[in-house]
Amino acid sequence: MQFIKNIAFLGSSESKRGSKLYNQAFKVAKVLASRGYSIVNGGGPGVMDASTQGAKSAKGETLSITFYPQSAPGFEGRYPKNITDKEITTGNYIERTFKLLEHGDIYIIFKGGTGTFSEFAMAWCLARLYYGCHKPFILYGSFWKEIISVFKKHMYVRGEEDKIFKIVKNENEVLKAIDSFEKDFQIRLKKFLAPKGERAFMGGGLGYRGPDFRTDKAK
């Protein structure tokens, strides 16, 4: 049984097509889609659009979790050119974030701003809370080493929190990280059954692999 199916891409909405960051996300999504993984993102521009386009170039499946703001001028909103196979519309930014974390079996977090950082913090917090049956994540880019180092120096970081994520610098290392997380799921979670109300934010081998957006209620 394969536990990791849906991979959520988190990162800057401001990276332009043709930029280094955009191309990195595109390449990673293309490689993952070519191996049968489904790509999930927030339906916006930048890294989100790059992951959709990369997946499409490999004929992969895509899902966007969107929010159409009425009074949030600081939010980029839906990007018309980021057209995914399925779209799930949420009512506010917090709900959108939770749906992204729910629909991803794991997350790849690229360089971004405060929005990306809030998603990173929530993913890290949930993984710590549910450590042992958690959803892991991948931090893309060597700069993350410095960020994590500062956290360890100035914040309270528990020992097990180092095991929740892996820092990578290219698509080949992404694949190795995912293979490692998949093996970990196979070992730890095969016979585990999570409480119904908490399954959305826990690892894939819990009798619940995360919503399958091909059959989930989607727009």
Backbone bond lengths (Angstrom), bond angles and torsions (degrees), N, CA, C in turn:
res aa  C-N    CA-C-N  psi(-1)  N-CA   C-N-CA  omega(-1)  CA-C   N-CA-C  phi
1 M - - - 1.454 - - 1.524 110.22 -
2 Q 1.322 116.84 128.96 1.451 121.81 176.97 1.520 109.12 -89.41
3 F 1.330 117.40 122.59 1.451 121.21 -177.27 1.529 112.42 -87.90
4 I 1.323 118.01 -34.70 1.457 121.37 -178.34 1.519 109.82 -94.32
5 K 1.318 116.11 116.75 1.459 122.00 179.24 1.531 111.04 -125.45
6 N 1.328 116.56 -52.38 1.468 121.74 -176.36 1.525 109.82 -97.26
7 I 1.335 117.19 126.59 1.456 121.82 -178.74 1.526 109.23 -119.28
8 A 1.322 116.34 118.76 1.461 121.62 -177.81 1.527 110.61 -89.63
9 F 1.337 115.41 134.61 1.461 122.63 177.67 1.525 109.03 -103.59
10 L 1.330 115.99 126.02 1.455 122.74 179.74 1.521 108.25 -124.66
11 G 1.326 116.99 136.17 1.460 119.30 -179.45 1.511 111.99 169.72
12 S 1.306 115.95 -176.02 1.462 122.79 -172.35 1.531 113.08 -59.71
13 S 1.330 114.56 136.28 1.468 120.33 174.14 1.532 111.01 -85.56
14 E 1.324 117.35 -6.90 1.461 121.44 -173.05 1.520 114.09 -99.07
15 S 1.315 118.03 -4.52 1.466 119.48 178.46 1.531 109.39 -70.72
16 K 1.317 115.64 128.80 1.461 121.43 -175.94 1.528 111.68 -87.29
17 R 1.307 115.38 154.09 1.462 119.62 175.02 1.522 109.47 -57.98
18 G 1.318 115.55 130.79 1.457 121.12 -177.82 1.509 113.86 95.73
19 S 1.349 117.90 -12.14 1.463 120.44 178.28 1.523 109.99 -75.80
20 K 1.332 115.21 164.81 1.466 120.58 -179.14 1.525 110.85 -60.26
21 L 1.318 117.03 -46.31 1.459 120.75 -178.15 1.515 111.49 -64.22
22 Y 1.338 116.42 -44.29 1.471 120.47 178.25 1.518 110.52 -58.79
23 N 1.319 116.37 -45.80 1.465 120.29 -177.78 1.528 111.77 -66.28
24 Q 1.332 116.88 -34.92 1.468 119.76 177.15 1.526 110.51 -61.94
25 A 1.323 116.92 -48.81 1.460 120.98 -179.36 1.529 111.00 -64.27
26 F 1.328 116.68 -39.19 1.465 121.48 178.17 1.526 110.52 -59.61
27 K 1.326 116.78 -49.23 1.463 121.11 -177.29 1.529 111.70 -63.36
28 V 1.338 116.46 -43.05 1.458 119.71 179.99 1.523 110.44 -62.85
29 A 1.332 116.67 -45.57 1.463 120.39 -179.75 1.529 111.56 -63.47
30 K 1.321 116.34 -39.19 1.470 120.39 178.81 1.520 111.27 -61.98
31 V 1.318 116.18 -46.28 1.467 120.89 -179.97 1.525 110.67 -63.05
32 L 1.321 117.17 -43.85 1.464 120.60 -178.40 1.527 111.45 -67.78
33 A 1.329 116.54 -42.90 1.464 119.86 179.43 1.520 111.29 -63.66
34 S 1.326 116.82 -36.31 1.466 120.39 179.36 1.518 111.80 -66.20
35 R 1.326 116.59 -17.56 1.465 122.09 177.68 1.524 112.44 -102.11
36 G 1.318 116.21 11.47 1.460 120.62 171.89 1.514 116.38 93.76
37 Y 1.333 117.92 2.43 1.459 119.92 177.93 1.529 110.10 -78.77
38 S 1.313 117.19 146.14 1.457 122.72 175.09 1.519 108.92 -93.67
39 I 1.325 116.32 142.31 1.462 122.32 -174.04 1.526 109.94 -106.47
40 V 1.334 115.30 129.67 1.464 122.48 -179.16 1.525 108.48 -118.61
41 N 1.349 116.98 137.63 1.463 120.15 174.67 1.521 110.15 -152.61
42 G 1.330 115.68 -179.76 1.461 120.94 -174.36 1.506 115.67 -87.35
43 G 1.329 118.55 6.90 1.459 121.29 174.76 1.513 115.19 77.41
44 G 1.328 117.37 7.03 1.456 120.82 -178.58 1.514 112.71 -98.17
45 P 1.347 116.94 -167.96 1.463 121.58 178.13 1.523 111.59 -83.00
46 G 1.325 116.56 -169.37 1.461 121.69 175.30 1.516 113.33 68.64
47 V 1.329 115.69 -133.10 1.463 121.65 -178.84 1.527 110.91 -58.33
48 M 1.309 117.03 -35.97 1.470 120.45 179.87 1.524 110.82 -62.90
49 D 1.319 116.64 -48.99 1.461 120.84 177.66 1.523 110.71 -63.54
50 A 1.324 116.91 -41.47 1.469 120.88 -179.89 1.523 111.26 -58.64
51 S 1.329 116.74 -40.72 1.465 119.16 -178.92 1.524 111.04 -68.15
52 T 1.333 116.98 -36.57 1.466 119.83 176.47 1.523 110.99 -65.04
53 Q 1.329 116.57 -48.32 1.463 120.47 -177.89 1.523 111.43 -64.96
54 G 1.338 116.43 -38.10 1.463 119.35 177.46 1.509 111.72 -64.09
55 A 1.329 116.82 -42.62 1.465 120.92 178.57 1.521 110.62 -64.91
56 K 1.326 116.86 -42.40 1.467 120.58 -179.83 1.524 111.51 -62.17
57 S 1.326 116.64 -35.86 1.463 119.90 -179.20 1.522 111.90 -64.49
58 A 1.344 115.94 -20.00 1.462 121.48 177.37 1.522 111.38 -108.87
59 K 1.359 115.43 14.08 1.468 121.78 179.79 1.540 112.49 59.46
60 G 1.333 115.12 35.73 1.453 120.21 -179.94 1.518 113.01 -89.40
61 E 1.340 116.63 168.86 1.457 122.58 179.51 1.524 110.27 -88.10
62 T 1.332 116.07 143.10 1.461 120.86 -177.70 1.524 111.01 -134.52
63 L 1.317 114.91 148.73 1.460 123.11 177.30 1.520 109.21 -138.81
64 S 1.333 116.83 135.74 1.459 120.25 173.66 1.520 110.12 -115.80
65 I 1.338 115.48 140.30 1.460 122.75 174.53 1.525 105.96 -109.03
66 T 1.325 118.27 112.21 1.453 120.73 -169.04 1.522 113.26 -117.97
67 F 1.314 113.48 163.25 1.461 122.77 175.82 1.531 106.65 -144.48
68 Y 1.336 117.24 126.76 1.458 122.66 -179.94 1.531 108.77 -102.75
69 P 1.337 117.27 95.52 1.463 119.86 -171.82 1.524 112.95 -72.75
70 Q 1.337 115.70 145.89 1.451 122.43 173.91 1.538 110.75 -101.89
71 S 1.318 115.76 -35.51 1.469 119.85 -173.41 1.529 111.77 -135.34
72 A 1.332 117.04 34.06 1.466 121.21 179.82 1.523 109.10 -125.67
73 P 1.356 117.38 75.78 1.472 120.65 -175.90 1.524 114.13 -64.35
74 G 1.346 116.78 -16.42 1.457 119.24 179.04 1.508 114.60 -85.94
75 F 1.347 116.80 0.55 1.463 121.10 -178.68 1.521 109.55 -103.25
76 E 1.331 116.79 135.32 1.469 120.43 -173.84 1.522 113.40 -69.81
77 G 1.329 117.19 -26.24 1.462 120.29 178.75 1.517 113.70 71.90
78 R 1.305 114.72 -166.80 1.465 122.07 -178.35 1.519 110.14 -73.66
79 Y 1.335 116.53 135.36 1.462 122.24 177.85 1.528 108.28 -100.05
80 P 1.329 118.40 117.04 1.468 121.15 -173.52 1.523 114.84 -56.89
81 K 1.342 117.04 -28.75 1.462 119.67 -177.88 1.527 112.89 -85.11
82 N 1.330 116.72 -8.61 1.464 120.60 177.67 1.532 107.77 -91.29
83 I 1.302 115.78 84.59 1.462 121.97 -175.55 1.532 108.96 -102.29
84 T 1.319 115.72 115.52 1.467 120.81 -177.12 1.524 110.81 -106.41
85 D 1.326 115.75 167.42 1.464 120.12 179.41 1.525 111.44 -63.59
86 K 1.319 115.68 -38.75 1.460 121.21 179.27 1.521 109.15 -134.01
87 E 1.315 115.97 151.81 1.459 121.31 176.09 1.519 109.40 -135.07
88 I 1.320 116.02 131.75 1.462 121.78 174.29 1.522 107.18 -113.39
89 T 1.318 117.23 118.96 1.450 122.51 -176.76 1.520 110.33 -94.98
90 T 1.329 115.87 131.99 1.461 121.24 179.98 1.533 109.87 -112.41
91 G 1.344 115.69 170.27 1.450 119.91 -173.54 1.510 115.73 -91.87
92 N 1.336 117.46 -17.95 1.456 120.35 -179.04 1.527 109.92 -160.01
93 Y 1.325 115.27 174.40 1.465 120.21 -174.48 1.529 112.51 -64.45
94 I 1.324 116.43 -41.11 1.461 119.84 -179.36 1.521 110.92 -64.43
95 E 1.329 116.31 -43.42 1.464 119.92 178.12 1.522 110.47 -62.43
96 R 1.316 116.79 -39.25 1.466 120.68 178.27 1.525 110.82 -61.85
97 T 1.338 116.82 -44.85 1.455 120.48 178.76 1.520 111.19 -60.29
98 F 1.328 116.61 -45.67 1.460 120.15 -179.55 1.526 111.27 -63.96
99 K 1.332 117.34 -38.13 1.469 120.24 179.20 1.529 110.91 -66.94
100 L 1.333 116.75 -37.89 1.461 119.71 176.17 1.525 110.60 -60.79
101 L 1.323 115.89 -44.83 1.458 120.17 179.85 1.522 111.56 -69.81
102 E 1.310 117.06 -30.43 1.462 121.33 178.45 1.524 111.41 -70.90
103 H 1.318 117.13 -43.90 1.461 120.71 -173.16 1.516 113.60 -82.45
104 G 1.320 118.04 -15.29 1.458 119.78 174.77 1.518 110.81 -88.87
105 D 1.327 116.97 133.31 1.463 120.60 171.98 1.522 109.97 -77.11
106 I 1.338 115.52 -33.99 1.461 122.28 169.39 1.527 106.51 -143.04
107 Y 1.341 116.33 171.10 1.455 120.70 -177.42 1.522 109.93 -128.96
108 I 1.349 115.58 145.07 1.457 121.19 170.29 1.522 106.67 -114.58
109 I 1.330 116.28 121.95 1.461 121.11 -173.55 1.526 109.47 -112.51
110 F 1.329 115.15 116.29 1.459 122.39 -179.93 1.537 109.49 -97.41
111 K 1.312 115.75 178.99 1.463 120.56 177.26 1.527 109.96 -61.25
112 G 1.330 115.99 139.80 1.453 119.93 179.88 1.509 111.47 -164.43
113 G 1.329 116.39 -167.80 1.453 121.82 -179.49 1.516 111.80 -104.70
114 T 1.326 115.91 -147.33 1.461 120.35 -175.69 1.525 112.46 -65.48
115 G 1.341 116.96 -33.04 1.467 119.54 177.60 1.518 111.25 -63.63
116 T 1.335 115.71 -46.97 1.465 120.48 177.48 1.520 110.63 -62.17
117 F 1.335 115.73 -39.80 1.456 119.10 -178.48 1.525 111.26 -66.59
118 S 1.328 117.08 -35.21 1.468 119.70 177.86 1.518 110.59 -66.49
119 E 1.347 116.86 -37.84 1.466 120.99 178.03 1.529 110.63 -67.38
120 F 1.331 115.91 -42.32 1.457 120.99 176.48 1.531 110.88 -59.04
121 A 1.331 116.44 -46.30 1.460 120.59 -178.63 1.521 111.56 -62.99
122 M 1.329 117.23 -41.56 1.457 120.38 179.85 1.531 110.71 -67.29
123 A 1.339 116.81 -42.39 1.468 120.49 178.53 1.517 110.61 -61.22
124 W 1.322 117.03 -41.70 1.461 122.05 -179.30 1.528 110.59 -67.85
125 C 1.326 115.91 -42.65 1.468 120.50 179.86 1.530 111.06 -63.24
126 L 1.330 116.99 -46.82 1.461 120.20 -179.69 1.529 111.39 -63.30
127 A 1.335 116.24 -39.64 1.466 119.90 179.04 1.519 111.21 -64.36
128 R 1.333 116.82 -37.10 1.459 119.12 176.89 1.526 111.28 -68.32
129 L 1.336 116.26 -43.39 1.468 120.14 -179.05 1.518 111.67 -60.80
130 Y 1.344 115.73 -39.34 1.464 120.86 -176.79 1.519 111.52 -106.43
131 Y 1.321 116.33 26.43 1.460 120.34 -175.91 1.538 111.00 -54.48
132 G 1.319 114.16 132.86 1.457 120.66 -175.92 1.509 111.69 106.26
133 C 1.327 115.18 -26.58 1.480 120.95 173.68 1.530 107.71 -142.57
134 H 1.325 114.55 41.78 1.454 122.08 -172.20 1.528 112.07 -96.94
135 K 1.327 115.77 167.36 1.458 122.03 169.77 1.530 107.84 -94.22
136 P 1.324 117.49 120.60 1.464 120.22 -179.37 1.528 111.24 -82.52
137 F 1.323 116.25 174.88 1.460 119.49 176.72 1.520 110.47 -147.29
138 I 1.332 114.05 162.43 1.458 122.81 -178.16 1.524 108.18 -116.85
139 L 1.319 116.94 130.48 1.458 122.65 176.16 1.523 108.20 -101.15
140 Y 1.337 116.43 117.22 1.462 120.44 -173.57 1.530 110.05 -95.67
141 G 1.319 115.93 115.78 1.456 121.50 176.99 1.518 111.67 122.32
142 S 1.330 116.45 137.83 1.461 121.46 -177.67 1.523 112.54 -65.07
143 F 1.348 117.80 -23.32 1.464 121.28 -178.94 1.525 112.16 -60.80
144 W 1.353 116.56 -23.38 1.460 119.67 179.64 1.531 112.11 -62.33
145 K 1.330 117.03 -26.66 1.466 119.86 179.37 1.521 110.50 -61.05
146 E 1.317 115.99 -40.90 1.463 120.24 179.25 1.525 111.01 -67.93
147 I 1.337 116.45 -41.25 1.465 120.37 179.51 1.527 110.86 -62.12
148 I 1.315 116.12 -46.73 1.468 120.34 -179.88 1.526 110.29 -64.34
149 S 1.330 116.56 -37.86 1.464 121.07 179.06 1.531 110.69 -61.62
150 V 1.327 116.76 -41.82 1.466 120.79 178.55 1.528 110.63 -65.52
151 F 1.328 116.50 -40.85 1.465 120.26 176.28 1.526 110.48 -57.66
152 K 1.319 116.23 -47.08 1.457 120.32 -177.86 1.527 111.71 -64.53
153 K 1.323 115.46 -32.44 1.461 120.14 -177.91 1.530 112.26 -74.38
154 H 1.333 116.57 -38.36 1.459 119.74 -170.32 1.534 114.98 -113.68
155 M 1.319 117.96 -12.53 1.463 121.07 -177.07 1.528 109.88 -118.74
156 Y 1.323 116.55 172.08 1.463 121.65 177.62 1.528 108.52 -91.01
157 V 1.307 116.60 103.59 1.463 122.50 179.95 1.515 108.60 -117.28
158 R 1.326 116.21 121.28 1.464 121.12 -178.13 1.535 110.64 -77.70
159 G 1.305 115.85 157.65 1.455 120.76 -176.12 1.517 114.15 -59.07
160 E 1.345 117.17 -40.06 1.462 119.40 -176.96 1.526 112.49 -69.99
161 E 1.326 117.18 -16.50 1.464 119.82 -176.90 1.524 112.40 -69.78
162 D 1.314 118.08 -16.21 1.461 121.84 173.75 1.523 112.36 -71.95
163 K 1.327 116.68 -21.86 1.457 121.16 -175.06 1.525 112.61 -90.14
164 I 1.309 117.14 -3.38 1.453 122.49 -174.47 1.524 111.84 -80.88
165 F 1.331 117.23 -25.07 1.462 121.48 -173.18 1.517 111.38 -136.44
166 K 1.327 114.85 167.38 1.463 122.14 172.53 1.523 108.02 -133.70
167 I 1.328 116.22 142.10 1.466 121.82 176.87 1.523 108.36 -100.50
168 V 1.334 116.40 129.19 1.470 121.51 -176.78 1.524 109.51 -131.23
169 K 1.343 115.71 166.17 1.465 119.53 -179.49 1.527 113.98 -130.09
170 N 1.328 118.66 0.74 1.468 120.26 175.59 1.521 110.02 -158.67
171 E 1.333 115.31 172.98 1.471 119.57 -174.10 1.528 112.76 -66.23
172 N 1.333 117.50 -31.03 1.466 119.19 178.11 1.525 111.50 -65.32
173 E 1.322 116.08 -38.62 1.463 119.76 177.47 1.522 111.11 -70.50
174 V 1.335 116.96 -29.61 1.476 120.53 173.58 1.520 110.04 -60.60
175 L 1.322 116.10 -47.32 1.467 120.23 -179.43 1.525 111.58 -61.77
176 K 1.329 116.82 -41.73 1.462 120.30 178.73 1.526 111.03 -63.89
177 A 1.332 116.42 -38.63 1.464 120.51 179.04 1.521 110.90 -65.42
178 I 1.327 116.46 -43.53 1.467 120.29 179.69 1.518 110.78 -64.32
179 D 1.332 116.78 -42.32 1.471 120.12 177.23 1.529 110.45 -59.83
180 S 1.310 116.27 -40.16 1.464 120.61 179.14 1.521 111.20 -65.17
181 F 1.338 116.85 -43.57 1.460 120.63 178.52 1.531 110.95 -65.65
182 E 1.319 116.48 -37.93 1.472 120.38 179.10 1.524 110.39 -63.33
183 K 1.317 117.14 -44.27 1.466 120.65 178.13 1.521 110.86 -62.64
184 D 1.320 115.29 -38.18 1.457 120.16 178.90 1.529 110.56 -63.97
185 F 1.337 116.14 -42.58 1.464 120.15 175.39 1.528 110.43 -58.84
186 Q 1.314 116.01 -45.85 1.463 120.72 -177.56 1.527 111.18 -58.34
187 I 1.323 116.13 -39.31 1.462 120.47 -177.63 1.519 111.83 -75.30
188 R 1.342 116.40 -46.13 1.465 120.26 -168.21 1.519 115.62 -90.46
189 L 1.335 116.85 -31.92 1.456 118.27 -163.03 1.525 115.47 -113.95
190 K 1.305 117.58 4.34 1.456 120.42 -171.66 1.527 112.47 -59.05
191 K 1.312 117.20 -37.68 1.458 119.80 -174.32 1.532 112.39 -111.02
192 F 1.311 115.16 12.53 1.462 118.31 -176.52 1.523 109.99 -90.22
193 L 1.325 117.39 138.12 1.455 122.21 176.25 1.520 108.81 -123.81
194 A 1.314 116.68 117.57 1.464 120.84 -176.45 1.517 111.39 -83.49
195 P 1.344 117.49 154.29 1.455 120.73 171.88 1.524 110.06 -57.65
196 K 1.306 116.78 140.13 1.460 121.47 -172.71 1.519 112.99 -54.03
197 G 1.319 117.40 -44.59 1.450 120.53 -174.50 1.511 115.12 -70.30
198 E 1.318 117.58 -13.04 1.464 120.69 -175.82 1.522 113.43 -113.56
199 R 1.300 118.08 -0.35 1.467 120.59 -172.41 1.524 113.52 -64.29
200 A 1.325 117.84 -29.87 1.456 120.39 -173.98 1.515 113.13 -58.20
201 F 1.337 117.65 -28.14 1.454 120.33 -174.82 1.528 111.88 -112.58
202 M 1.322 116.27 19.47 1.452 120.44 -179.76 1.522 109.85 -118.24
203 G 1.333 116.23 168.29 1.451 121.62 -170.62 1.506 115.21 -64.78
204 G 1.353 114.69 165.33 1.449 121.61 -168.88 1.513 117.17 -67.24
205 G 1.328 120.00 -22.66 1.451 119.86 -175.66 1.507 113.12 -93.79
206 L 1.328 116.67 40.77 1.453 120.13 -172.55 1.524 112.29 -109.85
207 G 1.321 116.81 25.14 1.453 118.69 -172.95 1.513 109.91 76.25
208 Y 1.343 116.51 11.74 1.458 123.24 -176.21 1.516 106.70 -159.48
209 R 1.323 117.89 111.10 1.461 120.79 -174.34 1.514 112.69 -91.60
210 G 1.302 117.84 11.70 1.455 120.07 -170.70 1.515 107.93 91.04
211 P 1.335 117.63 153.76 1.463 121.07 -176.64 1.518 111.22 -59.65
212 D 1.300 116.64 136.73 1.467 121.56 173.86 1.523 105.78 -91.69
213 F 1.342 117.12 108.46 1.450 118.97 -172.59 1.523 113.19 -70.68
214 R 1.323 116.44 -7.96 1.472 117.94 175.55 1.517 111.05 -73.95
215 T 1.338 117.13 -22.16 1.464 120.35 178.63 1.518 111.77 -119.96
216 D 1.347 116.84 -9.98 1.456 121.05 179.08 1.524 109.77 -68.41
217 K 1.331 116.42 157.12 1.462 119.91 177.11 1.518 108.40 -69.95
218 A 1.298 115.63 110.53 1.454 120.15 -177.00 1.516 108.98 -136.66
219 K 1.310 114.71 154.29 1.443 120.68 -178.05 1.523 110.73 -80.55
